[in-house]
Amino acid sequence: MSRLLLDTHALLWWLADDPALSTRAREAIASPGNEPLVSAASVWEIAIKRSLGKLSVPEDLLERIRAEGFSWLAVEPAHAWQVRALPFHHSDPFDRVLIAQAIVEGLPVITADRRFRAYGIQLQW
């Protein structure tokens, strides 16, 4: 089974059945041979944007994510420490945590954000 880390927008597009999610990304997430992971950093990002009125998500978001069969990826000290070594190709702090998690855990990331490529991690889109 391959573990895949979802970028925040990919998660939201999946949950909303948004056509912005590429066919390849959708197939990777849906494949029974893959384990889609949602980072605690993505939940944090969504919570902040929701509280600022920049994002509308249901109150039962965590239950919906669980119902989709996604697994959680906690932000571990090794992930946070890895951020220190990242060049500033990307300045978004939540994306930098996701990139660090992908590096430490050896995970491909499902994202439309091409700036992730500069970190040498595998992307699926």
C-alpha positions in Angstrom: 0.0 0.0 0.0 1.3 3.4 -0.9 0.8 6.3 1.4 0.0 9.7 -0.2 0.0 13.1 1.5 -2.8 15.4 0.4 -2.2 19.1 0.1 -4.9 21.1 1.7 -6.5 22.2 -1.6 -6.5 18.6 -2.9 -8.4 17.5 0.3 -11.0 20.2 0.0 -11.5 19.6 -3.7 -11.9 15.9 -3.0 -14.5 16.5 -0.3 -16.4 19.0 -2.6 -16.1 16.7 -5.7 -14.5 19.8 -7.3 -13.5 19.3 -11.0 -10.3 21.3 -10.2 -8.9 18.0 -8.8 -7.1 16.3 -11.6 -8.2 12.9 -12.8 -4.8 11.4 -11.9 -5.0 12.8 -8.4 -8.6 11.6 -8.0 -7.7 8.1 -9.1 -4.7 8.0 -6.8 -6.8 9.0 -3.8 -9.6 6.5 -4.7 -7.3 3.6 -5.4 -7.7 0.8 -2.8 -4.0 0.2 -3.0 -3.2 3.7 -1.6 -3.6 5.2 1.8 -4.4 8.9 1.6 -3.1 10.9 4.5 -4.3 14.3 5.9 -1.8 16.3 7.9 -2.8 17.9 11.1 -1.2 21.0 9.5 -3.9 21.0 6.9 -6.6 20.9 9.5 -4.9 23.8 11.3 -4.8 25.8 8.1 -8.4 25.1 7.3 -9.5 26.1 10.9 -7.6 29.4 10.6 -9.0 30.2 7.2 -12.5 29.3 8.4 -12.2 31.5 11.5 -11.1 34.4 9.3 -14.1 33.9 7.0 -11.9 33.0 4.0 -13.2 29.4 3.8 -16.5 27.8 4.2 -16.3 24.2 5.5 -18.8 22.1 7.4 -18.7 21.9 11.2 -18.3 18.1 10.9 -15.2 18.4 8.7 -13.1 15.9 10.8 -15.9 13.3 10.7 -16.2 13.8 6.9 -12.5 13.3 6.5 -12.6 10.1 8.6 -15.7 8.9 6.7 -13.7 9.1 3.4 -11.3 6.6 4.9 -8.3 9.0 5.1 -5.7 8.5 7.8 -4.2 11.3 9.9 -0.6 12.4 9.8 0.5 14.1 13.0 3.1 16.9 12.9 6.0 15.3 14.7 9.1 17.1 16.1 11.2 15.6 13.2 8.8 17.2 10.7 9.0 20.6 12.5 12.8 20.4 12.7 13.1 19.5 9.0 11.5 22.9 8.1 14.7 24.6 9.2 16.6 23.0 6.3 14.1 23.9 3.6 15.2 26.6 1.1 12.6 29.4 0.6 11.1 28.3 -2.7 7.8 28.4 -0.9 6.9 30.8 1.8 3.5 29.4 3.0 4.2 28.0 6.5 1.5 25.2 6.1 2.9 24.1 2.8 6.4 24.1 4.3 5.3 21.7 7.0 3.7 19.5 4.4 6.9 19.5 2.4 8.9 18.7 5.5 6.5 15.8 6.3 6.9 14.5 2.8 10.7 14.6 3.0 10.9 13.0 6.5 8.3 10.3 5.7 9.3 9.7 2.1 5.8 10.5 0.9 4.5 11.6 -2.5 2.3 14.7 -2.3 -1.0 15.2 -4.2 -0.9 18.9 -5.1 -1.4 21.3 -8.0 1.2 23.6 -6.5 4.3 23.4 -8.8 6.5 25.1 -6.2 6.6 21.8 -4.3 8.8 20.4 -7.2 11.7 22.6 -6.2 12.1 20.4 -3.0 12.8 17.2 -4.9 9.7 15.4 -3.6 7.5 13.2 -5.7 4.3 14.8 -6.8 1.1 13.3 -8.1 -1.3 15.5 -10.1 
